[in-house]
Amino acid sequence: MPPLTLDEPLGRYLSFAEREEIALLRAQQLGVREIARAIGRDASTISRELRRNAATRSGRMDYRASVAQWHAERQARRPKAAKLAGNDRLREYVTERLAGRVTAPDGRPIAGPQVPWRKRRHGPRQDRRWATAWSPEQIAHRLPVEFPDDESMRVSHEAIYQSIYVQGRGALRRELAACLRSGRVLRVPRARVRGRGKKFVTPEVMISERPAEVEDRAVPGHWEGDLILGLGSSAIGTLVERATRFTMLLELPPMPGHDGSRTKNGPAMAGHGAEAVRDAIAAQITTLPEALRRTLTWDQGAEMAQHVALRVDTGLEIYFCDPHSPWQRGTNENTNGLLRQYFPKGTDLSRHGRDELDAVAAALNTRPRKTLGWRTPGEALQDHLLSAQ
């Protein structure tokens, strides 16, 4: 027998003295909660200890302090051998589901695009390698279905990810990362992702600080905005009034020199940079009476980095949605869906001039809406203006 370690462990781990006390109390037929109260531990800790570190050689779940200590030290040894490294059959199953060939319904293999492994993530709008491409979670949950009686054919999805990303675990080839849906060749810590917030968005301009009157849509003048993007970095800005659904479109043509080289730290040549969006919103919104210029809610896009200057120029109080929360601008999202009838995805939006944008906006503003009692947004806005006068 290897020598037992009798050193006192950290407080979160059971010591050998505590295991001796558990064994004595267990021999007195005391329950889990009574043992936990006696030694000052949680009942879940005692239950887990009795289940994991029991002596099973006799065919029963007996508990002995020396055997439990040996089990605990054996399980604590690091590094541990990866399960996929020691089970060839399991490793082949996982590899086949990750990188297996795509086949036609008649079983004929389909090669797909030939994409070399460059040890980095695929770029946007580029060919990717065709493979079976099951996710690690799908593989982990499919194993008990296909091998219900074989406990050796079990692996967690986290073990699969670690075998791909941590080559020291040594089981799966690194290039299998190209078969993951994200195509990511390195794991990104969540803390790093959380730190990617826009520097110009402060707690004072978050949607949680927006006045309560905006939510009930009783008062006009509260707007929601966004960009719809097209081919070649073309874009059109959209502004929608929450109470009346009145829509205005912003023309964002490419700046001179868009096809050439961009000056380092210069403005965005595509036409929807911070300065261009600020000027377009200011030019469009200032055509309205001051009573209709109360607030503007936008997502956390870099095109609103000049929001402080925009507030000074127009008098709008500007607020930002939470990250990945487009539903907080539901009116604008719905309108963008309607606009895609006129400006489909994958088309060049820069070819539409001011006259065409005004025509599309007029088409939406003269379309009756169920939510307005079958009035048009133009009529609803006119009623608000007349009542204000």
N, C-alpha and C positions, 0 to 999 in steps of 0.2 A: 504494500500500500504506500502511496506517496505521502510524505509528511503533511499534516494538516497545518494550515496557517491560523494561529490563534491571536494574531494581531487584531486590535479593535478596528473595524472598518469605519467608513464614513457613516454619518447618521442615517442616511437613506437606506443603507444595507443592514440586514440582520447580522449580528455577531454570533460567534460560536456559543457564547454564554446564553444568548437569547434562544438559540436553537435547542440548547439543553433544557431550558425552562419550558419551551413549547413541548418537547418530548415528554417531560414529566407531567405537565398538565394534560396532555393528550392521553397519557396512560391512565389518568384519573377519570377518563370519559367526559371531560369538560367540552363544551361546544366552542365553535370558532369565536363567537363574540365574547364569551367568558375569558378565553385565552387572550384575546386582544386587549380586553380591559385590564387583565392581570399584568401584562408586560408593557402596556402603554403604546400599543400599535393599532393601526386600522384593521378592521375585520377583513378587508379585502387583501391586505398583506399576508395575514395568517392563512387565509383560504388559498391564496396562490402558492405560498410556501409548502403547505401540505400536499398540494396537487403536483407541483413541479419536482420537488426534491424528496419524494417518498421513496422508501426502500421496497422494490417490487420483486426481488429475487424469489421470495417465498410465494409469490402469486397473489399477495395481498398488498394493500396500500398502507403498509406500516410506516411509521415515522421514527427515525433514529437520528440523533444529532450529528454523529460522525458521518453517516452516509449523506445526510442533507448538506453538510459542509463540503463534502467531496463533490457532490453534484454542483453546488454553487460555484466552486472554484473552477471546475472544468468548463462550465458554461461561460465563465468570465474571461477565459483565456482569449487573447487577441494576438495576431489576426486569425480569423476563422477562414477555413476553406470555403470558397463559394460553392453553393449547391450545384450550379450549372457546370462548374469545372469538374466535379466528380461524378456526374451522371451523364454519360454520353447520349443515352436515349432521350433524356429530357432536353439536353442542349440541341440535339438535332430537330426535335419537335418545335422548339422555340425559334430556331433559325429558319425553318421552313415556313412558319407562319409569318415571320417578319419579312423575309426576303425571297419567298417562293415565287416562281414564275407565274405570270398571268396567263390563263388559258382560255380559249374560246369555248362555247357551250359543247362543241364536239370533242373537247380535250386537246385540241391543237394548241401548242404554245404560241403566245404572242410576245414578240421581243419588246416592242415599244421603243421609245427613243434611246439612243446610245449616249449615256451621260457618264463621263469619267468621274472618278472620285477625286475631289480636289481638297479634301480635308477641311472643308469649310461649308457653311450653309449655302444652299442654293440661292441665287438672286431672285428678285421679283420678276414674274412673268417669263420664266425660263422653263425649259423642259426639265422634268424630273424623272428619275428612274422608276420604271413600272415594276411593282412587286405585289405580293399578296397583301402586305402592309397591314396586318392585324396590329392593333394597339397592344402594348403589354398588359393592359387591364383585360382586354378581350381574351388574350392567351391564358392569363392566370385563371379566369373564371370558366374557360372552356375545358381546362384540364380535368376537373372533377366530373364533367359531363361525359367526356370520352373515356376516362379511366376511373370509374367510380370505385373500383376495388383495389387500385394500385396507389398506395399512399406515397410511393417514391416519385410519382408523377405529379408533384405539387411544387409550385413556386409562386412567389408573390410578384406583383408587377414592379414593386420597388427593386427587387433583386434583379429583374431584367434590366431596368434602367441603369442600375449601378454596374452591371456587367458590361454595358455598352459604353457608359461615360467614364467609368473608373477602370482603366486598363490594368491596374494592380490587382483587380479582382479576377482578371484573367479567364474569361469564359467565352465571350462573344467578340467578334471582330469589330473594330472601330467603325468601319465603313457601313455597318448596319444602321448607323444613325441616319443615313440618307433615306432609309425606309420608314422612319418615323414620320408622322404626319406633319410635325413642325419642321422636320429637317434640321433641327438644331444640333450642332456638334458639341456644344458645351452647355452644361446646366447653368442657369442664371439664378442665383439666390433670390428669394422673395424680397429680402431686405433691399437688395440692389434695385429691383423693379419698383418697389414702393418709393424709392428715392428719386425716381425720374419725373417727378411732378414739374409742371411749368413754374419757372421762377417768378413769373409776373402774376401768378394766382395766389393771393393771400387770403386768410380766413375772412377778412372784411368784405370780400367780393364773391363769396360762395353763395350758392342758391339758398342755403339755409338762412342767410341774412336778408333775403328778399322780403319786401313787405307782404303782409298777409292778404292785402287787397288784390294782389296779382293772381292768387290762386282761384278766387271765385269768379273771375272774368266779369265782374259787374261794372268796372270802370275801364274805358278804352285807353289806349296809349302804352300798353305793355306789350313788347315785341319779343319774338324769338327769331334767332338767325342761325344760318349755317351756310356751308358751301356744298354745291353738287359738282363733282369732278368728272372730267371726260378725258378723251384721248390726248396724249401729249401734254399733260399737266394743265390742260385748259380747265376753266372753272367759271361758274356763275354763282353769285351770292344771292341768298334768299332771305327776305324779311317778312314775317307773318305777324299780324296783330292778333292777340289771343282772344279778345272779346268778339271781334267781327270776322276773323279769318281773312282780313284784307291783306293782299300779297303785293310786295314790291320786289323787283329783281334788280340785281346789281351787275352792271357790265364790268368785267375784269379782263380786258384784252392783254395779250402778252406785251411786255415792255420792249422797246427797241433793243436789239441785240440778244433777243431770246435764244436764237439759234447759235450764237457765238459763245465764247468763253465768258463765264461769270466772274466779275471782280471779287476778290477775296473780301469777305465781310460786307459785301455790297448788298443792295436790295435784291429780292427774288425776282428773276427775269420772267417767270411764268405769269406774273400779273396778279397773283393772289397772295402776295406777301403782306406783312403787317402794314406797311405804309399805303399800299394800294387799296387794301380793304378798308383801312381807316378813312381814306379820302372818298371812296365810293359810298360808304355808309353815310358819311357826313353830307355829301352832295345830295343823296336821295332823301334822307330823313328830314333835312332842314326845309324841304318843300312843304312840310305839314305844319299845321298850327302847333304852338308850343304845348297846348293841352294834350296833344297826341304823342308827345315825346317824354315819356315817363321812365321806363326801364327797358333794358335789352338783355336777354338771356342767351348765352352762347355756350358751346362746348369749349373744352380746354385746348383749342387748336392754336398753333403758333401764329396764325394770321391775326390774332387779337392781342398781340404783344403791345400794341399802341393804344390800349383801351383807356389809359389815363388821358392822353391827348384827345381821344374821341369824346370822352365825357366833357372835357372843357369846351370843345368845339360845338357840341350839340345839346348839352344839358341832360343827356341820358345817363341814368344810373345803370351801370353794367354789372351783371352777375354771371357767374360761371357754374355750369353743372358739375356734378361729381364725375370722376373718371369712369368711363365705360357705362354711362347712364343716359343713353339717348332718350329713354322714356320720359326724362324730366323736361324734354322739349317736345312733347307729344304732338302739339299743333304743328310745329315746324316739320317734324318727321313725316306726318301725314301729307302735308303740302308738297314736300320733296317727292313723295311717291306719286302724287298727281302730276308733278312737273316732268317726271320721267317719260310720260306719254309724248311730250314734245322734245325732250332732251334725253334720248336713251343713253344708257351706259355704253362706253366704248366708242362714242362718236366725238368728233372735234367740236367742242362748245364755243371755241373762239370765233367761229365763222358767223355766229349770230350777233347782229348789231343791236344798237339801241332800239330801233323801230321794232325789230322782231321780239325783243324782250318785253317791250311795252305791250305788244299785241298779245303775247301769251299771258302776261299778268292781267290784261283786261278780260281775256277769255275766262280766267279763273274767278275774277272779281264780279263777273256778270253771270256766273253759274249758280243756280239756287242750291241752298244747302239745307239738309234735313235738320241739322243742329241749330239753324237760325230760323226755324219755322218756315222753311222753303223761301225765305228771302235770300237775296244775293249779298255777298260781302260788301259790295258797293252801297247797296240800300241800307244795310245795317250801320255802316260807317256814317252815312248821311243822316240817319235818324239820330245818332249820338251827337253829331255836330249841331243839329237843329235843337235838340233838347238842351244842350249846353248853352246855346244862345238865348 
